[in-house]
Amino acid sequence: MIRFLVLTLALLSQWSIAAEPSAQRLVVVDGSLTEIVYALGAEDQLVAVDTTSVYPEPATDLPNVGYMRALSVEGVLSLRPQKLIASSDAGPPPVLAQLRQSGLDVTTIKIDASVDGLYSKIDEVAAQVGKTAQADQLKQSIAEQLAPVMQTVAAHQGKEHPSALVFLGMQGNQFMVAGQHTKAQALLDLLEIDNAAPSIHGYKPFSQESVLSADADIIIIASHAGQKPETLASRFAHTRAAKNNKVMVVDSALLLGFGPRLPQALMQVADVAYGKTAK
């Protein structure tokens, strides 16, 4: 009888652990989603992330499933995950389909580069990791951090908008400038800053002559790990923005991630565009 009770308790204990969201083995593909998992306090569920998951630093110590658009079935399943959360940018689609066919719980979250889109991402991730109460707290914290930035922007309404060029990566010797339908454009729109390359769609190479011709008030460079800010900024030394000390280099995950650190990204750019934001 005692042996039966011990066995029953052991089985119930195993069932309870399996039922707890914190016990699941989770793979996250998209840096902003990984940041949300950490911000919600659900990092104990993580067993792997992708190459865009570079913040917070502990995420870089986890096993990596590779670039988000080039996932492999074997690379993911080798980690024995129970759930995969990925952005709608992840792929290739046939790989995600095969992962679902294998029985893996795969959730894709739509990318919407906006404040409401960020809140939606938080809610969706929270539902998957069992942290809905923490999601409300996180959204409230973000809203409080956004308030002074939006007040700064509102104070300049009716005045001429500053202009900016946003660069991401290089093709040959030319930086890739951000145009319409990009996260960079969404960021500028939130801050009511005009894109000095309005005819560009997506990311396109932009020559030095084009940079000088655009004559932007601000130049923003999205940097990656290992790149030296001073080296990147030196490429624009002859611009009006540089002469006015308005060339800024910002970590790409912070600037364009549209994750929990969005208020910090907006504040950094607003401080250069409009002057220091009241904290």
C-alpha positions as a printed Julia matrix, in Angstrom:
279×3 Matrix{Float64}:
  0.0    0.0     0.0
  2.79   2.41    0.98
  4.66   1.53   -2.21
  1.51   2.28   -4.23
  1.1    5.67   -2.53
  4.74   6.61   -3.17
  4.41   5.64   -6.83
  1.17   7.6    -7.15
  2.7   10.71   -5.57
  5.72  10.45   -7.88
  3.49  10.23  -10.94
  1.37  13.16   -9.74
  4.51  15.19   -9.12
  5.79  14.49  -12.63
  2.4   15.42  -14.08
  2.36  18.66  -12.09
  5.82  19.64  -13.3
  4.89  18.86  -16.9
  1.75  20.96  -16.56
  3.63  24.01  -15.28
  4.48  26.48  -18.09
  7.87  27.09  -16.47
  8.81  23.45  -17.11
  8.44  23.67  -20.89
 11.47  23.66  -23.17
 11.19  26.83  -25.24
 13.0   28.01  -28.38
 12.52  31.65  -29.36
 13.34  33.02  -32.8
 13.47  36.84  -32.95
 15.49  39.15  -30.77
 12.54  41.28  -29.66
 10.58  38.18  -28.58
 13.58  36.95  -26.59
 13.77  40.33  -24.85
 10.09  40.02  -23.97
 10.61  36.54  -22.51
 13.33  37.93  -20.23
 11.3   41.03  -19.36
  8.41  38.78  -18.3
 10.71  36.71  -16.09
 10.25  33.52  -18.15
 13.87  33.01  -19.17
 14.03  29.75  -17.2
 11.95  28.18  -19.97
 14.48  29.0   -22.7
 16.64  26.26  -24.17
 17.75  28.09  -27.34
 17.46  31.34  -29.3
 18.44  32.62  -32.75
 21.29  34.87  -33.9
 19.19  38.04  -33.6
 18.75  37.41  -29.86
 21.7   39.42  -28.55
 20.03  41.1   -25.57
 20.08  40.68  -22.65
 23.6   39.29  -22.52
 22.65  35.94  -20.88
 20.69  35.12  -24.05
 23.98  34.94  -25.97
 25.1   32.06  -23.74
 22.18  29.85  -24.82
 22.39  27.31  -27.67
 21.71  29.01  -30.99
 19.5   27.71  -33.81
 20.99  30.05  -36.4
 19.65  32.92  -38.45
 15.9   33.42  -38.14
 15.23  33.2   -41.89
 17.38  30.11  -42.35
 16.23  27.67  -39.66
 16.7   23.94  -40.05
 14.46  21.16  -38.79
 17.36  19.18  -37.38
 18.91  22.2   -35.65
 15.7   22.96  -33.77
 14.58  19.42  -32.94
 18.04  18.43  -31.69
 17.35  20.62  -28.65
 14.2   18.6   -27.78
 11.96  21.68  -27.48
  8.3   21.52  -26.54
  7.44  24.94  -27.95
  8.83  27.34  -30.53
  7.84  31.0   -30.62
  8.92  32.91  -33.71
  8.13  36.15  -35.46
  6.36  36.15  -38.81
  9.75  36.99  -40.37
 11.12  33.56  -39.42
 11.5   30.76  -41.9
 11.82  29.23  -44.36
  8.07  28.43  -44.33
  8.63  24.75  -45.31
 10.84  24.31  -42.23
  8.18  25.73  -39.92
  5.62  23.44  -41.58
  7.84  20.4   -40.99
  8.38  21.39  -37.37
  4.63  21.54  -36.88
  4.23  18.14  -38.57
  6.79  16.72  -36.14
  4.42  17.59  -33.3
  6.28  20.67  -32.07
  4.03  23.46  -30.79
  4.95  26.34  -33.13
  3.56  29.84  -32.6
  4.29  32.67  -35.04
  3.71  36.25  -33.97
  2.99  39.0   -36.48
  5.52  41.81  -36.69
  3.89  45.22  -36.31
  6.39  48.03  -35.83
  4.29  50.23  -33.55
  3.58  50.74  -29.87
  0.33  48.8   -30.16
  2.23  46.09  -32.03
  4.7   45.86  -29.15
  1.89  45.52  -26.61
  0.32  42.8   -28.76
  3.62  40.91  -28.91
  3.94  41.09  -25.14
  0.42  39.7   -24.68
  1.0   36.86  -27.14
  4.34  35.84  -25.64
  2.92  36.08  -22.12
  0.05  33.76  -23.05
  2.55  31.2   -24.33
  4.79  31.29  -21.25
  2.1   31.68  -18.57
  2.96  35.24  -17.54
 -0.19  37.25  -18.27
 -0.08  39.18  -14.98
  3.52  40.18  -15.64
  2.53  41.31  -19.14
  0.21  43.96  -17.72
  2.98  45.24  -15.46
  5.47  45.33  -18.33
  3.1   47.25  -20.62
  2.4   49.75  -17.85
  6.12  50.28  -17.32
  6.69  50.82  -21.04
  3.8   53.29  -21.23
  5.25  55.29  -18.35
  8.66  55.4   -20.05
  7.12  56.44  -23.37
  5.16  59.34  -21.89
  8.01  61.91  -21.62
  9.23  61.09  -25.13
  5.79  61.57  -26.63
  5.41  64.81  -24.68
  8.64  66.08  -26.22
  7.39  65.22  -29.71
  4.02  66.84  -29.02
  5.74  70.03  -27.87
  7.22  70.42  -31.36
  4.0   69.89  -33.28
  3.32  72.68  -35.74
  7.03  73.3   -36.23
  9.15  72.12  -39.13
 10.03  68.46  -38.75
 13.71  67.53  -38.52
 14.95  65.16  -41.23
 17.02  62.02  -40.84
 18.78  59.28  -42.74
 18.88  55.84  -41.12
 21.52  53.35  -42.25
 21.71  49.62  -41.67
 24.63  47.51  -42.85
 26.66  47.91  -46.01
 26.68  46.65  -49.58
 30.18  46.95  -50.96
 31.41  50.37  -49.88
 27.94  51.84  -49.56
 25.68  51.92  -46.53
 22.12  50.66  -46.92
 19.67  53.48  -46.29
 16.24  52.8   -44.82
 13.26  53.91  -46.86
  9.51  53.41  -46.75
  7.98  50.22  -45.29
 10.84  49.58  -42.87
 11.08  49.51  -39.08
 13.34  52.55  -39.34
 10.55  54.45  -41.09
  8.12  53.37  -38.37
 10.52  54.71  -35.74
 10.84  58.05  -37.53
  7.06  58.28  -37.87
  6.6   57.84  -34.12
  8.98  60.75  -33.54
  7.57  62.9   -36.37
 10.93  63.01  -38.11
 10.97  63.18  -41.89
 12.89  60.55  -43.84
 15.48  62.37  -45.96
 15.31  59.5   -48.47
 11.55  59.56  -49.12
 11.67  57.89  -52.55
 13.47  54.79  -51.26
 11.47  51.65  -50.51
 12.99  49.03  -48.23
 16.77  49.16  -47.78
 18.89  50.35  -50.72
 22.54  51.32  -51.26
 23.08  55.05  -50.84
 26.16  56.78  -52.28
 28.19  59.48  -50.55
 26.91  61.93  -53.15
 23.34  61.0   -52.25
 24.09  61.46  -48.56
 25.42  64.98  -49.16
 22.51  65.8   -51.46
 19.93  64.64  -48.89
 21.47  67.06  -46.36
 19.69  65.42  -43.41
 19.56  67.1   -40.02
 20.37  63.8   -38.32
 22.2   60.65  -39.43
 21.42  57.47  -37.52
 23.53  54.35  -37.97
 22.25  51.0   -36.72
 25.31  49.09  -35.58
 26.0   45.42  -34.95
 28.27  43.65  -32.46
 31.94  44.15  -33.23
 31.49  47.38  -35.18
 33.27  50.45  -33.85
 30.94  53.45  -33.54
 33.69  55.95  -34.31
 34.61  54.11  -37.51
 30.99  54.05  -38.68
 30.42  57.7   -37.82
 33.62  58.8   -39.6
 32.02  57.88  -42.93
 29.75  60.9   -42.55
 32.29  63.41  -41.27
 31.66  65.88  -44.11
 27.88  66.13  -43.62
 25.95  68.95  -42.02
 24.71  66.47  -39.41
 28.28  65.72  -38.38
 29.16  69.42  -38.15
 26.17  69.87  -35.84
 27.14  66.8   -33.79
 24.02  64.93  -34.9
 25.49  61.67  -36.21
 24.5   58.89  -33.85
 25.39  55.2   -33.75
 22.82  52.99  -32.0
 22.76  49.24  -31.46
 20.49  47.78  -34.16
 18.62  45.48  -31.75
 17.76  48.49  -29.58
 16.97  50.86  -32.44
 14.9   48.59  -34.68
 13.81  45.74  -32.42
 10.52  47.3   -31.3
 10.86  45.31  -28.1
 10.64  46.29  -24.41
 13.48  48.8   -24.89
 11.52  50.84  -27.44
 11.24  53.84  -25.05
 15.04  53.97  -24.74
 15.47  53.85  -28.51
 12.94  56.63  -29.04
 14.47  58.7   -26.26
 17.98  58.48  -27.72
 16.81  59.68  -31.12
 14.45  62.33  -29.67
 17.28  63.74  -27.55
 19.32  64.37  -30.7
 16.37  65.59  -32.77
 14.67  67.82  -30.2
 17.03  68.25  -27.27
 17.2   66.31  -24.03
 13.94  64.61  -23.05
 12.73  65.22  -19.52
 13.05  61.91  -17.66
